[in-house]
Amino acid sequence: MSSFVVEGGRKLHGNITPQGAKNEALEVLSAVLLSREDVTISNIPDILDIRNLISLLEGMGVKVTRGVKGEYTFNSANINEFYIASAEFVEKCAKLRGSVMVVGPLLARFGKAYFPKPGGDKIGRRRVDTHIDGFMNLGADCSYDTTRRAYKLQAPPEGLSGCYMLLDEASVTGTANIVMAATLAKGVTTIYNAACEPYVQQLCRMLTAMGAKIDGIGSNLLTITGVESLHGATHKVLPDMIEVGSFIGMAAINSSEITIKNVRYDQLGIIPDSFRRLGIRLEQRGDDIFVPAQESYVIESFIDGSIMTLADAPWPGLTPDLLSVMLVTAVQCRGSVLIHQKMFESRLFFVDKLIDMGAQIILCDPHRAVVIGHDHRMQLRAGRMTSPDIRAGIAMLLAAMSAKGTSVIDNIEQIDRGYEDIDGRLNALGASITRI
């Protein structure tokens, strides 16, 4: 297990460019399985989860050709159908959260797929019901295979058939999985209460470039008209909006001035305004974000004077992946804010470590925490902590970078799953992070 040794209290300065979006990349990489032709994808981040998924695709028989940095060409003409039904393959999938996204393409193209309980972050219950219900709506039969300890999905002999469905929740991965399966289903599939995050929009755009027929992209009502087959295409992954938000928080908690380059500002939604509510001034400069250094960051109140609440919500609401970052950023703002994490019941438990470091936080319950900011009048104390998941890990790194003294963060493999060369890129801004 690797660790970060972080010397806190360093000012940051300079330019940093976000990596490609992890969550989008997991979806579009899985979509290459739908075609027998070459699919070229660029701006793929070099992170652990992506490397593991590419390795999984190669094991299935996908030919992977590496081009310039971040660019890959995939050809899925020769998938090993015996291997994708093997216990070994199912076991590998169970260890990788992103593997859930290969189920829809495999079911659509080969008529069957196994759906193990996925791995990934330990952030509480993560339902797969939306995925399975969607596949069953398309005509698949679902049973539990006790040998493989996974759900077996089997399409009827005539293949999947389009239908109308109302999703029980606007699941991003559930929507993406069902859309991929529906592209090769017979007839028309209508998905209401579909997730409309940029990740899903990007997946739909790539599928359309491959020959799929999808209407309603960007809305919560998608209509997919099935086609016989999909062809090759090229696609570029968006910048990672979670990294963009993480860098904004890093600048603020260290009273630093940085420029975040090439952010695709038009795709950030409510994220910039949510940070502005914490008193952080942001300037859009073309497609860059300039974060100036400030002496004080004053948290806004609502018009009636009540305490500011930042809560996650389906897009175009605030993504839950940034609430951990916003919580730790608020520790050094002036005022109070209620952080309400609705989606996952275990994502706020890392605040105990922040409290040990001197943060004034009241953990109300598994979903809510009140932060009373220090306004940079008091530094956090250095400490030793362990990263439980990707987003809590980056929040801990923010806290360590602002603390007085030297902190140690263990289990940084969790951070590496979502952030490419984060120590090297932050050290280039003036941070002091050593990997051991």
Backbone torsions as a table, in degrees:
resi	resn	phi	psi	omega
1	MET	NA	133.2	-178.9
2	SER	-95.6	161.1	-178.9
3	SER	-138.3	158.8	169.5
4	PHE	-106.6	133.7	169.4
5	VAL	-106.0	119.1	-170.3
6	VAL	-119.7	120.8	172.7
7	GLU	-90.8	115.0	-173.4
8	GLY	-83.1	172.6	174.5
9	GLY	83.9	12.0	-179.3
10	ARG	-88.9	135.0	173.7
11	LYS	-76.4	144.9	176.5
12	LEU	-104.7	149.4	178.5
13	HIS	-160.9	137.1	175.9
14	GLY	128.9	-161.7	-177.3
15	ASN	-112.3	145.3	175.9
16	ILE	-143.2	141.8	-177.8
17	THR	-112.6	128.2	179.5
18	PRO	-68.7	150.0	176.0
19	GLN	-73.9	175.9	172.2
20	GLY	-66.8	153.8	-174.2
21	ALA	-70.1	119.4	180.0
22	LYS	-58.1	-49.8	-173.8
23	ASN	-66.2	-36.9	175.8
24	GLU	-67.0	-43.7	-177.0
25	ALA	-59.6	-40.2	179.0
26	LEU	-60.0	-35.9	-178.9
27	GLU	-75.1	-50.6	-174.6
28	VAL	-70.1	-29.8	175.6
29	LEU	-64.3	-38.8	178.9
30	SER	-68.1	-32.0	-177.6
31	ALA	-66.9	-18.2	179.8
32	VAL	-63.3	-20.8	-179.9
33	LEU	-67.7	-16.0	-177.1
34	LEU	-78.6	-13.7	-175.5
35	SER	-122.4	151.0	174.7
36	ARG	-93.6	-1.4	-176.6
37	GLU	-105.1	172.6	-177.7
38	ASP	-68.6	132.8	172.7
39	VAL	-123.4	120.7	-178.7
40	THR	-106.9	126.5	-177.6
41	ILE	-125.2	131.5	179.7
42	SER	-116.7	168.4	-177.4
43	ASN	62.9	34.9	175.9
44	ILE	-80.7	126.7	-179.1
45	PRO	-72.0	144.9	178.9
46	ASP	-92.9	78.0	-179.2
47	ILE	-127.0	166.0	-171.1
48	LEU	-60.1	-46.2	-178.0
49	ASP	-61.9	-38.3	180.0
50	ILE	-71.0	-43.1	178.0
51	ARG	-60.3	-40.0	179.5
52	ASN	-65.6	-40.5	179.9
53	LEU	-67.9	-41.4	177.6
54	ILE	-61.9	-40.1	177.0
55	SER	-63.0	-39.0	177.8
56	LEU	-63.5	-42.6	178.4
57	LEU	-62.7	-42.4	178.6
58	GLU	-61.8	-39.7	178.2
59	GLY	-64.2	-26.3	178.7
60	MET	-79.3	-13.3	-179.3
61	GLY	112.3	4.1	177.8
62	VAL	-72.3	130.4	175.1
63	LYS	-83.3	121.8	-177.0
64	VAL	-114.4	121.3	177.9
65	THR	-113.9	122.1	-177.9
66	ARG	-90.5	128.5	178.2
67	GLY	-103.6	-135.6	175.4
68	VAL	-66.7	169.7	-176.5
69	LYS	-52.3	126.8	177.1
70	GLY	84.1	-0.2	-178.5
71	GLU	-115.7	132.8	-179.9
72	TYR	-137.1	147.9	171.1
73	THR	-115.3	130.6	-176.0
74	PHE	-117.0	137.8	173.6
75	ASN	-130.7	118.9	-174.0
76	SER	-108.5	30.8	-176.8
77	ALA	-68.7	-29.5	-171.7
78	ASN	-121.2	64.3	177.7
79	ILE	-75.8	136.1	177.8
80	ASN	-81.8	99.2	-174.6
81	GLU	-67.8	-27.0	177.4
82	PHE	-71.6	-39.1	-177.8
83	TYR	-67.8	-41.4	-176.6
84	ILE	-70.5	-7.4	174.3
85	ALA	-105.6	4.5	-174.9
86	SER	-85.2	157.4	177.5
87	ALA	-65.0	-33.1	179.3
88	GLU	-62.3	-44.9	-180.0
89	PHE	-64.6	-43.7	-179.5
90	VAL	-62.8	-38.3	178.8
91	GLU	-64.7	-40.5	177.2
92	LYS	-64.0	-41.7	179.8
93	CYS	-61.8	-36.4	-177.3
94	ALA	-64.6	-21.4	-177.9
95	LYS	-90.4	-4.7	-174.6
96	LEU	-128.7	115.6	-178.9
97	ARG	-56.4	-42.6	-176.6
98	GLY	-64.7	-14.6	-178.1
99	SER	-66.7	-17.0	178.7
100	VAL	-59.6	-25.9	-174.6
101	MET	-76.3	-12.4	178.5
102	VAL	-84.2	-11.3	-174.5
103	VAL	-66.0	-48.7	-179.3
104	GLY	-58.5	-50.7	178.1
105	PRO	-60.0	-42.8	-179.6
106	LEU	-65.3	-41.3	179.5
107	LEU	-63.5	-43.0	-178.2
108	ALA	-67.3	-40.4	-173.1
109	ARG	-87.7	-37.1	-174.4
110	PHE	-112.5	-5.4	174.1
111	GLY	86.3	-5.3	175.1
112	LYS	-156.5	156.1	179.1
113	ALA	-162.4	154.5	176.6
114	TYR	-106.8	141.1	-174.7
115	PHE	-124.0	90.0	178.7
116	PRO	-78.0	162.7	172.2
117	LYS	-64.6	121.6	-171.1
118	PRO	-76.3	155.2	173.5
119	GLY	-88.0	-156.8	178.8
120	GLY	114.9	-153.1	-175.8
121	ASP	-64.2	144.5	174.4
122	LYS	-92.9	78.2	-174.9
123	ILE	-123.6	25.7	177.9
124	GLY	102.3	-172.1	-175.8
125	ARG	-62.1	130.9	177.6
126	ARG	-127.5	104.5	-172.5
127	ARG	-73.0	146.2	172.0
128	VAL	-117.9	6.7	-177.3
129	ASP	-57.7	-41.1	-177.3
130	THR	-60.2	-41.4	178.0
131	HIS	-60.0	-55.6	-173.2
132	ILE	-65.3	-42.0	177.3
133	ASP	-59.6	-40.6	179.2
134	GLY	-63.3	-43.6	178.9
135	PHE	-64.5	-38.9	178.8
136	MET	-67.4	-35.6	175.2
137	ASN	-61.0	-31.1	178.2
138	LEU	-81.4	1.1	174.5
139	GLY	108.2	-1.0	-178.8
140	ALA	-73.6	146.0	173.1
141	ASP	-93.9	140.2	-178.6
142	CYS	-122.7	128.8	175.3
143	SER	-139.8	164.5	-179.3
144	TYR	-103.6	125.0	179.1
145	ASP	-94.0	106.9	-175.8
146	THR	-69.3	-27.9	179.8
147	THR	-67.5	-46.3	-178.5
148	ARG	-89.6	-7.8	-177.4
149	ARG	52.2	52.6	-178.1
150	ALA	-153.1	157.0	173.7
151	TYR	-77.6	135.5	176.3
152	LYS	-103.3	123.5	178.1
153	LEU	-107.9	128.2	-176.4
154	GLN	-129.2	122.2	176.4
155	ALA	-78.4	152.2	175.4
156	PRO	-65.4	162.4	-177.6
157	PRO	-54.9	-33.6	-179.2
158	GLU	-82.5	-2.1	178.7
159	GLY	94.9	176.6	179.6
160	LEU	-70.9	152.2	-179.8
161	SER	-127.1	136.7	-179.8
162	GLY	-67.0	155.8	180.0
163	CYS	-162.3	178.1	172.0
164	TYR	-94.3	137.8	175.0
165	MET	-144.8	145.2	174.9
166	LEU	-112.0	111.3	-177.1
167	LEU	-67.6	142.4	180.0
168	ASP	-72.7	-21.3	172.9
169	GLU	-150.8	153.2	-178.3
170	ALA	-81.3	65.5	-177.5
171	SER	-74.3	128.9	179.7
172	VAL	-66.8	-53.3	-178.7
173	THR	-68.8	-35.2	177.3
174	GLY	-62.7	-46.1	177.7
175	THR	-59.9	-47.9	-178.0
176	ALA	-60.2	-43.9	-178.4
177	ASN	-63.7	-44.3	-178.6
178	ILE	-68.7	-39.8	177.7
179	VAL	-59.5	-45.5	-179.3
180	MET	-62.0	-41.8	178.1
181	ALA	-65.0	-37.7	-175.5
182	ALA	-71.6	-22.1	-177.3
183	THR	-61.7	-29.0	-179.5
184	LEU	-107.6	5.5	178.0
185	ALA	-77.8	155.7	178.2
186	LYS	-78.3	135.0	176.0
187	GLY	86.4	-158.1	-172.5
188	VAL	-110.0	132.1	174.8
189	THR	-111.9	128.9	176.1
190	THR	-115.8	122.9	-179.5
191	ILE	-113.6	114.2	176.8
192	TYR	-103.7	150.0	-170.9
193	ASN	64.6	32.1	176.1
194	ALA	-72.0	145.9	171.2
195	ALA	-66.6	144.5	-178.8
196	CYS	-126.7	23.7	175.5
197	GLU	-54.9	154.3	176.4
198	PRO	-52.2	-32.5	178.5
199	TYR	-59.4	-45.9	-179.3
200	VAL	-67.9	-40.2	178.2
201	GLN	-59.8	-44.2	-179.5
202	GLN	-64.2	-42.0	176.6
203	LEU	-58.6	-46.2	-179.4
204	CYS	-62.5	-37.9	179.0
205	ARG	-65.9	-39.6	178.1
206	MET	-67.0	-42.7	178.9
207	LEU	-62.1	-39.1	176.8
208	THR	-62.3	-41.7	176.9
209	ALA	-63.4	-24.8	178.3
210	MET	-85.7	-2.8	177.8
211	GLY	110.6	1.2	177.1
212	ALA	-71.5	157.3	177.9
213	LYS	-115.3	103.8	-175.2
214	ILE	-130.2	124.8	176.0
215	ASP	-113.3	150.3	177.2
216	GLY	91.1	16.2	-178.6
217	ILE	-59.3	129.8	-178.2
218	GLY	96.9	-5.8	178.4
219	SER	-114.0	178.5	177.7
220	ASN	-96.2	14.2	176.6
221	LEU	-128.5	104.2	-178.0
222	LEU	-107.1	138.3	175.4
223	THR	-122.5	120.7	-177.3
224	ILE	-117.5	121.1	174.6
225	THR	-98.4	117.7	-174.5
226	GLY	-64.8	147.8	177.4
227	VAL	-124.5	165.6	-177.7
228	GLU	-69.7	-39.4	-177.1
229	SER	-159.0	163.1	176.4
230	LEU	-114.7	150.4	-179.3
231	HIS	-109.3	-170.9	-178.6
232	GLY	-77.0	168.5	-179.6
233	ALA	-167.8	171.4	171.2
234	THR	-119.7	151.3	-175.7
235	HIS	-153.7	145.2	175.6
236	LYS	-119.8	128.2	-178.8
237	VAL	-74.8	140.1	177.5
238	LEU	-65.4	157.8	168.3
239	PRO	-60.7	149.3	-176.5
240	ASP	-78.0	111.5	-177.8
241	MET	-67.8	-22.4	177.3
242	ILE	-71.6	-38.0	174.0
243	GLU	-65.1	-41.5	179.2
244	VAL	-57.0	-48.8	178.5
245	GLY	-63.1	-37.7	179.2
246	SER	-63.2	-40.0	-179.7
247	PHE	-70.2	-35.4	175.0
248	ILE	-60.7	-45.7	179.3
249	GLY	-63.2	-39.6	179.1
250	MET	-62.4	-40.5	179.1
251	ALA	-63.3	-45.9	-175.1
252	ALA	-68.1	-44.1	-174.8
253	ILE	-69.5	-18.1	177.0
254	ASN	-109.3	14.1	-178.8
255	SER	47.0	48.1	-172.0
256	SER	-116.1	164.3	-180.0
257	GLU	-113.8	118.9	177.2
258	ILE	-140.2	161.8	173.6
259	THR	-119.7	126.6	178.6
260	ILE	-100.2	117.8	-170.1
261	LYS	-91.0	146.1	168.4
262	ASN	50.9	61.4	-172.4
263	VAL	-93.6	-7.5	-169.8
264	ARG	53.2	64.6	-172.9
265	TYR	-53.6	-34.8	-177.8
266	ASP	-66.0	-13.9	-179.1
267	GLN	-104.0	5.2	-175.4
268	LEU	-87.4	-12.7	176.3
269	GLY	59.3	-129.5	-174.3
270	ILE	-84.2	-3.2	-173.6
271	ILE	-58.6	-51.4	-179.7
272	PRO	-58.7	-43.3	-179.5
273	ASP	-66.9	-30.9	177.6
274	SER	-65.7	-39.3	175.7
275	PHE	-70.2	-33.8	176.4
276	ARG	-62.0	-30.6	178.1
277	ARG	-65.2	-21.2	174.6
278	LEU	-86.6	4.7	177.8
279	GLY	90.7	11.9	-177.4
280	ILE	-90.7	122.6	177.0
281	ARG	-80.8	129.9	178.1
282	LEU	-125.8	138.4	176.1
283	GLU	-119.9	125.2	173.0
284	GLN	-82.7	121.0	178.5
285	ARG	-121.2	92.7	-172.9
286	GLY	66.2	-120.1	176.9
287	ASP	-104.9	18.3	177.4
288	ASP	-108.0	160.2	171.7
289	ILE	-117.6	123.1	175.2
290	PHE	-100.8	124.6	177.9
291	VAL	-110.4	105.6	-179.1
292	PRO	-77.7	154.3	173.8
293	ALA	-71.2	140.4	179.0
294	GLN	-131.1	148.9	174.9
295	GLU	-74.8	-31.8	-177.0
296	SER	-146.3	143.7	177.9
297	TYR	-120.1	108.3	-172.4
298	VAL	-98.2	118.4	179.9
299	ILE	-68.8	132.8	178.6
300	GLU	-70.4	159.1	168.4
301	SER	-112.9	163.0	173.2
302	PHE	-70.3	164.7	-174.7
303	ILE	-56.0	-35.3	-179.1
304	ASP	-82.5	5.1	178.3
305	GLY	89.5	-2.3	-178.6
306	SER	-75.6	161.3	-174.4
307	ILE	-63.0	138.7	178.4
308	MET	-63.8	137.1	175.5
309	THR	-120.4	128.7	173.2
310	LEU	-114.1	118.0	-175.6
311	ALA	-131.6	148.5	176.8
312	ASP	-79.5	157.7	179.5
313	ALA	-162.5	157.2	174.6
314	PRO	-57.0	148.9	179.2
315	TRP	-55.8	136.8	13.9
316	PRO	-88.8	22.1	172.1
317	GLY	-72.8	-177.5	-175.6
318	LEU	-76.5	129.6	-179.8
319	THR	-65.3	136.7	178.8
320	PRO	-64.9	-22.0	-177.2
321	ASP	-67.6	-13.0	-179.6
322	LEU	-103.3	-6.0	-175.8
323	LEU	-65.9	-35.0	177.7
324	SER	-63.0	-41.1	178.5
325	VAL	-65.7	-43.5	-177.9
326	MET	-66.9	-33.9	178.4
327	LEU	-62.7	-50.0	-176.8
328	VAL	-71.0	-30.7	176.0
329	THR	-63.5	-39.8	-178.9
330	ALA	-64.0	-19.6	-179.8
331	VAL	-57.9	-31.9	-178.5
332	GLN	-108.1	16.4	172.8
333	CYS	-93.0	173.1	177.5
334	ARG	-103.0	125.3	-179.6
335	GLY	116.1	-167.1	-176.8
336	SER	-129.7	151.8	178.5
337	VAL	-147.9	143.0	174.7
338	LEU	-98.6	121.0	175.8
339	ILE	-97.3	120.6	-177.0
340	HIS	-117.8	102.0	179.3
341	GLN	-93.6	100.9	-172.2
342	LYS	-85.6	-31.5	-167.0
343	MET	-79.3	-41.7	-175.0
344	PHE	-120.9	133.7	-172.8
345	GLU	-87.3	-2.9	-177.5
346	SER	-119.6	5.1	-173.7
347	ARG	-76.9	-14.4	-177.6
348	LEU	-99.0	-1.9	-175.9
349	PHE	-68.6	-16.7	178.5
350	PHE	-68.6	-12.6	-177.2
351	VAL	-66.4	-18.4	174.4
352	ASP	-56.3	-38.4	178.7
353	LYS	-67.7	-37.0	178.0
354	LEU	-66.4	-38.9	177.5
355	ILE	-63.0	-40.8	177.0
356	ASP	-61.4	-29.0	-180.0
357	MET	-83.2	-4.1	177.2
358	GLY	109.0	3.1	179.0
359	ALA	-70.3	144.5	177.4
360	GLN	-96.7	94.6	-177.1
361	ILE	-134.3	134.5	173.8
362	ILE	-108.2	113.7	177.0
363	LEU	-85.3	104.9	-173.9
364	CYS	-74.4	-41.3	-179.1
365	ASP	-167.6	-178.0	-177.1
366	PRO	-60.2	-12.9	-174.9
367	HIS	-114.0	-14.1	-172.3
368	ARG	-133.5	141.0	176.4
369	ALA	-143.3	138.3	175.5
370	VAL	-102.6	126.1	179.0
371	VAL	-107.6	127.8	175.4
372	ILE	-109.3	109.6	-169.2
373	GLY	-71.2	149.3	178.3
374	HIS	-84.4	-17.7	-177.5
375	ASP	57.2	34.1	178.6
376	HIS	59.3	17.9	176.3
377	ARG	-84.2	-16.2	-179.6
378	MET	-143.6	130.1	177.4
379	GLN	-81.2	149.8	170.5
380	LEU	-67.8	156.0	175.8
381	ARG	-87.3	142.3	176.1
382	ALA	-64.1	152.7	-179.8
383	GLY	-158.3	179.9	175.6
384	ARG	-113.5	132.9	-177.0
385	MET	-145.7	166.0	-179.7
386	THR	-125.2	131.0	-178.3
387	SER	-76.0	118.6	179.7
388	PRO	-85.8	-24.9	179.9
389	ASP	-158.0	175.4	-174.1
390	ILE	-59.5	-52.3	-171.1
391	ARG	-73.5	-39.5	174.3
392	ALA	-64.7	-34.5	179.7
393	GLY	-62.8	-44.0	-180.0
394	ILE	-70.3	-31.7	176.0
395	ALA	-65.7	-40.5	175.9
396	MET	-62.6	-36.8	178.5
397	LEU	-65.1	-40.2	175.5
398	LEU	-58.6	-46.9	-179.1
399	ALA	-61.5	-43.8	-179.4
400	ALA	-64.5	-36.5	-179.4
401	MET	-67.2	-25.5	-179.0
402	SER	-96.9	-8.0	-173.3
403	ALA	-80.6	160.3	176.4
404	LYS	-88.0	119.3	179.4
405	GLY	106.0	-164.1	-174.5
406	THR	-111.0	123.7	178.9
407	SER	-108.0	157.2	176.5
408	VAL	-125.7	129.3	176.5
409	ILE	-116.1	117.7	179.4
410	ASP	-92.8	168.3	177.8
411	ASN	59.0	42.2	-177.4
412	ILE	-73.8	-2.9	171.8
413	GLU	-57.5	-30.4	176.6
414	GLN	-63.7	-41.0	178.3
415	ILE	-67.5	-41.1	180.0
416	ASP	-62.4	-23.2	178.3
417	ARG	-63.6	-25.9	-173.7
418	GLY	-122.9	-13.0	-174.6
419	TYR	-129.6	121.4	-176.8
420	GLU	-80.6	123.6	174.5
421	ASP	44.5	46.6	-172.7
422	ILE	-64.2	-36.3	-179.9
423	ASP	-67.6	-43.5	179.7
424	GLY	-64.1	-42.3	-177.9
425	ARG	-69.6	-37.3	179.6
426	LEU	-75.7	-33.6	175.7
427	ASN	-62.4	-32.1	178.1
428	ALA	-67.4	-18.8	176.4
429	LEU	-91.5	-6.7	-179.0
430	GLY	115.8	0.6	176.9
431	ALA	-72.6	166.7	176.4
432	SER	-126.8	90.5	-176.8
433	ILE	-125.4	121.3	179.8
434	THR	-114.1	130.7	178.4
435	ARG	-92.6	126.8	177.8
436	ILE	-127.5	NA	NA
